Amino acid sequence: MVKKFNLLFLAGLVWSIAGYNVLHIGCQAYVGHISAFLIALSILVFAFFQFIVFGPLVKKHTKRITSYEMEKQWFWHFFDKKSFIIMAVMMSGGIIIRMEHLWADWLIAFFYVGLGFALLLAGLTFFEKFIKFKLAK
């Protein structure tokens, strides 16, 4: 078991690693496909995931984690059940899309770069919340 505020650090670690990996795949797919149009699409994907999906999710998970009454929690409590299911579906979908070549490289490029940046920013935001809570103590 870990102190509840350390769950924010674990969330930051998991989300940052996931974001880096998705971003890396997207950047590799961008080779030979870079254009102003695709970069604009990456920005749109980032904005959607950051402001509609991951930004609110970080707030939701931070509120849930900090409201735990017990100081110590199991390390997997940085996510709730729904988030673990969503993560599994997203990872499985991404693997299937790439392994089965269901999307062209240019499509993977702009989508994964936008998604990867949003995931990475969510991870960094969890780290920020962790540091703020540590400094407040």
Helices and strands as residue ranges (DSSP letters): E 2-3, H 6-30, H 36-48, I 49-54, H 55-66, E 72-73, G 75-78, H 81-99, H 105-136
